[in-house]
């Protein structure tokens, strides 16, 4: 498996390796407070100094660590504007399974960009050899659930009382799955993707 974060293009977007300033723009707000946990969304500016520590040794070193960790990390661009981030975690190479996490700046909510970006990444991950893609959302994160439902992800695991919120509520964690077979059946792109795989 080649763990380089390659450029991916869709109709309106480009997903590729980002620069430090791009991450600062995407994560302007504290992402954890935008998930609707406890039924509240708060637009709280993040302490970017903590985020900058991830890149203190430069972007080349950062992406070297990402690659060694068997991960991918794309910044989503609309024209030249960084609007979101898609990163992979928790690869299970034996099951050919990987988890995808995503975030989009609130200025671009509800415009259809995240489903489009995820479609591009999903197809790329299948093309390079994965069979299953997992995503996670929490109680209250209706935006993430709506995106994943729209793409056709199916229930996979329910982790009851996964953690306690700041308000003291026990929050459930939902894992959903998209198999390669379900994706190709939904999109009708099986033949095209087989052609791409054969040409690699």
KOLSEKE-963516 format. One record per residue (C-alpha): residue in three letters; x, y, z. Coordinates in nm, 3 decimals, always signed. Each point is the difference from the previous one (the first is absolute). Last residue first. Layout:
+------+---------+---------+---------+
| resn |      c1 |      c2 |      c3 |
+------+---------+---------+---------+
|  ALA |       X |       Y |       Z |
...
+------+---------+---------+---------+
***
This chain:
+------+---------+---------+---------+
| resn |      c1 |      c2 |      c3 |
+------+---------+---------+---------+
|  UNK |  -0.208 |  +0.098 |  -1.186 |
|  UNK |  -0.187 |  -0.065 |  -0.329 |
|  UNK |  -0.194 |  -0.300 |  +0.128 |
|  UNK |  -0.131 |  +0.200 |  +0.293 |
|  UNK |  -0.129 |  +0.275 |  -0.229 |
|  UNK |  -0.183 |  -0.250 |  -0.221 |
|  UNK |  -0.154 |  -0.164 |  +0.304 |
|  UNK |  -0.116 |  +0.346 |  +0.116 |
|  UNK |  -0.179 |  +0.063 |  -0.329 |
|  UNK |  -0.174 |  -0.336 |  +0.008 |
|  UNK |  -0.113 |  +0.042 |  +0.359 |
|  UNK |  -0.126 |  +0.357 |  -0.040 |
|  UNK |  -0.374 |  -0.065 |  +0.034 |
|  UNK |  -0.014 |  +0.241 |  +0.292 |
|  UNK |  -0.212 |  -0.196 |  +0.247 |
|  UNK |  +0.120 |  -0.347 |  -0.103 |
|  UNK |  +0.358 |  +0.124 |  -0.008 |
|  UNK |  -0.035 |  +0.142 |  +0.349 |
|  UNK |  -0.179 |  -0.303 |  +0.141 |
|  UNK |  +0.265 |  -0.238 |  -0.140 |
|  UNK |  +0.287 |  +0.215 |  +0.132 |
|  UNK |  -0.157 |  -0.005 |  +0.344 |
|  UNK |  -0.117 |  +0.318 |  +0.173 |
|  UNK |  -0.022 |  -0.015 |  +0.377 |
|  UNK |  -0.148 |  +0.197 |  +0.289 |
|  UNK |  +0.127 |  +0.042 |  +0.355 |
|  UNK |  -0.227 |  +0.173 |  +0.250 |
|  UNK |  +0.122 |  +0.131 |  +0.335 |
|  UNK |  -0.245 |  +0.054 |  +0.285 |
|  UNK |  +0.043 |  +0.290 |  +0.241 |
|  UNK |  -0.057 |  -0.017 |  +0.376 |
|  UNK |  -0.105 |  +0.344 |  +0.121 |
|  UNK |  +0.203 |  +0.178 |  +0.268 |
|  UNK |  -0.020 |  +0.348 |  -0.153 |
|  UNK |  +0.366 |  -0.031 |  -0.103 |
|  UNK |  -0.094 |  -0.316 |  -0.184 |
|  UNK |  +0.058 |  -0.350 |  +0.136 |
|  UNK |  +0.144 |  -0.258 |  -0.237 |
|  UNK |  -0.093 |  -0.304 |  -0.208 |
|  UNK |  -0.330 |  -0.046 |  +0.184 |
|  UNK |  -0.111 |  -0.261 |  -0.254 |
|  UNK |  +0.242 |  -0.090 |  -0.278 |
|  UNK |  -0.220 |  -0.085 |  -0.297 |
|  UNK |  +0.168 |  -0.185 |  -0.284 |
|  UNK |  -0.058 |  -0.042 |  -0.374 |
|  UNK |  -0.298 |  +0.203 |  -0.118 |
|  UNK |  +0.008 |  +0.055 |  -0.379 |
|  UNK |  +0.167 |  +0.275 |  -0.204 |
|  UNK |  -0.204 |  +0.110 |  -0.303 |
|  UNK |  +0.165 |  +0.329 |  -0.095 |
|  UNK |  -0.305 |  +0.197 |  +0.110 |
|  UNK |  -0.007 |  -0.186 |  +0.331 |
|  UNK |  +0.365 |  +0.094 |  +0.059 |
|  UNK |  -0.062 |  +0.369 |  -0.070 |
|  UNK |  -0.316 |  +0.006 |  +0.214 |
|  UNK |  +0.177 |  -0.173 |  +0.290 |
|  UNK |  +0.283 |  +0.254 |  -0.014 |
|  UNK |  -0.247 |  +0.288 |  +0.007 |
|  UNK |  -0.209 |  -0.159 |  +0.278 |
|  UNK |  +0.291 |  -0.009 |  +0.243 |
|  UNK |  -0.222 |  -0.019 |  +0.309 |
|  UNK |  +0.096 |  -0.352 |  +0.106 |
|  UNK |  +0.342 |  -0.076 |  -0.147 |
|  UNK |  +0.138 |  -0.079 |  -0.347 |
|  UNK |  +0.245 |  -0.258 |  -0.130 |
|  UNK |  +0.104 |  -0.107 |  -0.351 |
|  UNK |  +0.119 |  -0.338 |  -0.128 |
|  UNK |  +0.118 |  -0.093 |  -0.350 |
|  UNK |  +0.020 |  -0.363 |  -0.110 |
|  UNK |  +0.173 |  -0.170 |  -0.294 |
|  UNK |  +0.328 |  +0.195 |  -0.019 |
|  UNK |  +0.235 |  -0.059 |  -0.294 |
|  UNK |  +0.128 |  +0.314 |  -0.169 |
|  UNK |  -0.317 |  +0.052 |  -0.204 |
|  UNK |  -0.226 |  -0.044 |  +0.301 |
|  UNK |  +0.183 |  +0.280 |  +0.181 |
|  UNK |  -0.019 |  +0.226 |  -0.307 |
|  UNK |  -0.373 |  -0.059 |  -0.040 |
|  UNK |  -0.060 |  +0.088 |  +0.364 |
|  UNK |  +0.218 |  +0.313 |  -0.026 |
|  UNK |  -0.193 |  +0.136 |  -0.298 |
|  UNK |  -0.338 |  -0.081 |  +0.153 |
|  UNK |  +0.113 |  +0.159 |  +0.327 |
|  UNK |  +0.076 |  +0.329 |  -0.177 |
|  UNK |  -0.341 |  +0.008 |  -0.169 |
|  UNK |  -0.182 |  -0.088 |  +0.322 |
|  UNK |  +0.197 |  +0.278 |  +0.175 |
|  UNK |  -0.065 |  +0.265 |  -0.264 |
|  UNK |  -0.379 |  -0.024 |  -0.006 |
|  UNK |  -0.063 |  +0.362 |  +0.099 |
|  UNK |  -0.145 |  -0.064 |  +0.346 |
|  UNK |  +0.304 |  +0.110 |  +0.198 |
|  UNK |  +0.262 |  +0.205 |  -0.184 |
|  UNK |  +0.043 |  +0.290 |  +0.244 |
|  UNK |  -0.002 |  -0.259 |  +0.281 |
|  UNK |  +0.346 |  -0.130 |  -0.110 |
|  UNK |  -0.016 |  -0.366 |  -0.099 |
|  UNK |  +0.117 |  -0.303 |  +0.196 |
|  UNK |  +0.050 |  -0.365 |  -0.086 |
|  UNK |  +0.112 |  -0.332 |  +0.148 |
|  UNK |  +0.048 |  -0.314 |  -0.210 |
|  UNK |  +0.056 |  -0.344 |  +0.150 |
|  UNK |  +0.185 |  -0.271 |  -0.192 |
|  UNK |  -0.068 |  -0.363 |  -0.087 |
|  UNK |  +0.190 |  -0.248 |  -0.215 |
|  UNK |  -0.104 |  -0.260 |  +0.260 |
|  UNK |  +0.362 |  -0.102 |  +0.056 |
|  UNK |  +0.119 |  +0.360 |  -0.049 |
|  UNK |  -0.214 |  +0.131 |  +0.285 |
|  UNK |  +0.060 |  +0.377 |  -0.023 |
|  UNK |  -0.098 |  +0.204 |  +0.302 |
|  UNK |  +0.013 |  +0.355 |  -0.139 |
|  UNK |  -0.057 |  +0.188 |  -0.326 |
|  UNK |  -0.017 |  +0.377 |  -0.039 |
|  UNK |  -0.235 |  +0.228 |  -0.192 |
|  UNK |  +0.030 |  +0.376 |  +0.052 |
|  UNK |  -0.209 |  +0.302 |  -0.094 |
|  UNK |  -0.034 |  +0.335 |  -0.172 |
|  UNK |  +0.348 |  +0.093 |  -0.121 |
|  UNK |  -0.053 |  +0.272 |  -0.265 |
|  UNK |  +0.195 |  -0.027 |  -0.325 |
|  UNK |  -0.301 |  -0.094 |  -0.215 |
|  UNK |  -0.197 |  -0.194 |  +0.260 |
|  UNK |  +0.273 |  -0.195 |  +0.174 |
|  UNK |  -0.034 |  -0.301 |  +0.232 |
|  UNK |  +0.310 |  -0.076 |  +0.211 |
|  UNK |  +0.089 |  -0.367 |  -0.020 |
|  UNK |  +0.171 |  -0.222 |  +0.260 |
|  UNK |  +0.074 |  -0.367 |  -0.065 |
|  UNK |  +0.109 |  -0.253 |  +0.261 |
|  UNK |  +0.224 |  -0.305 |  +0.025 |
|  UNK |  +0.172 |  +0.152 |  +0.305 |
|  UNK |  +0.327 |  +0.019 |  -0.192 |
|  UNK |  -0.181 |  +0.206 |  -0.267 |
|  UNK |  -0.145 |  +0.242 |  +0.254 |
|  UNK |  +0.340 |  +0.032 |  +0.167 |
|  UNK |  +0.162 |  +0.085 |  -0.336 |
|  UNK |  -0.286 |  +0.241 |  -0.060 |
|  UNK |  +0.094 |  +0.193 |  +0.314 |
|  UNK |  +0.373 |  -0.008 |  -0.078 |
|  UNK |  -0.060 |  +0.152 |  -0.344 |
|  UNK |  -0.241 |  +0.252 |  +0.150 |
|  UNK |  +0.255 |  +0.148 |  +0.237 |
|  UNK |  +0.139 |  -0.099 |  +0.340 |
|  UNK |  -0.253 |  +0.210 |  +0.195 |
|  UNK |  -0.291 |  -0.136 |  -0.204 |
|  UNK |  -0.198 |  -0.175 |  +0.271 |
|  UNK |  +0.098 |  +0.279 |  +0.240 |
|  UNK |  -0.198 |  +0.243 |  -0.215 |
|  UNK |  -0.324 |  -0.156 |  +0.124 |
|  UNK |  +0.081 |  +0.087 |  +0.360 |
|  UNK |  +0.086 |  +0.358 |  -0.099 |
|  UNK |  -0.330 |  +0.018 |  -0.189 |
|  UNK |  -0.201 |  +0.036 |  +0.319 |
|  UNK |  -0.339 |  -0.050 |  -0.164 |
|  UNK |  -0.268 |  +0.261 |  -0.051 |
|  UNK |  -0.333 |  -0.104 |  +0.148 |
|  UNK |  -0.307 |  -0.025 |  -0.221 |
|  UNK |  -0.215 |  -0.209 |  +0.232 |
|  UNK |  -0.251 |  -0.260 |  -0.115 |
|  UNK |  -0.229 |  -0.129 |  +0.275 |
|  UNK |  -0.218 |  -0.313 |  +0.019 |
|  UNK |  +0.214 |  -0.160 |  +0.274 |
|  UNK |  +0.249 |  -0.084 |  -0.279 |
|  UNK |  -0.078 |  +0.210 |  -0.306 |
|  UNK |  +0.327 |  -0.085 |  -0.172 |
|  UNK |  +0.128 |  +0.358 |  -0.032 |
|  UNK |  +0.155 |  +0.013 |  +0.348 |
|  UNK |  +0.251 |  -0.278 |  -0.076 |
|  UNK |  +0.111 |  +0.186 |  -0.315 |
|  UNK |  +0.127 |  +0.301 |  +0.195 |
|  UNK |  -0.026 |  +0.270 |  -0.265 |
|  UNK |  +0.279 |  +0.118 |  -0.231 |
|  UNK |  +0.068 |  -0.364 |  -0.086 |
|  UNK |  -0.022 |  +0.042 |  -0.378 |
|  UNK |  +0.192 |  +0.328 |  +0.005 |
|  UNK |  +0.284 |  -0.126 |  +0.225 |
|  UNK |  +0.020 |  -0.321 |  -0.205 |
|  UNK |  +0.053 |  +0.207 |  -0.315 |
|  UNK |  +0.267 |  +0.207 |  +0.174 |
|  UNK |  +0.205 |  -0.315 |  +0.065 |
|  UNK |  -0.004 |  -0.109 |  -0.363 |
|  UNK |  -0.228 |  -0.265 |  -0.146 |
|  UNK |  +0.047 |  -0.330 |  -0.178 |
|  UNK |  -0.276 |  -0.045 |  -0.256 |
|  UNK |  -0.375 |  -0.005 |  -0.059 |
|  UNK |  -0.121 |  +0.212 |  -0.292 |
|  UNK |  -0.361 |  +0.105 |  -0.033 |
|  UNK |  -0.280 |  +0.099 |  -0.238 |
|  UNK |  -0.043 |  -0.299 |  -0.234 |
|  UNK |  +0.237 |  -0.228 |  +0.190 |
|  UNK |  +0.380 |  -0.012 |  +0.013 |
|  UNK |  +0.223 |  -0.214 |  +0.222 |
|  UNK |  +0.365 |  +0.078 |  +0.073 |
|  UNK |  +0.197 |  -0.280 |  +0.164 |
|  UNK |  +0.067 |  -0.036 |  +0.373 |
|  UNK |  +0.279 |  -0.260 |  -0.022 |
|  UNK |  -0.083 |  -0.320 |  +0.187 |
|  UNK |  +0.082 |  -0.242 |  -0.283 |
|  UNK |  -0.129 |  -0.344 |  +0.092 |
+------+---------+---------+---------+
***
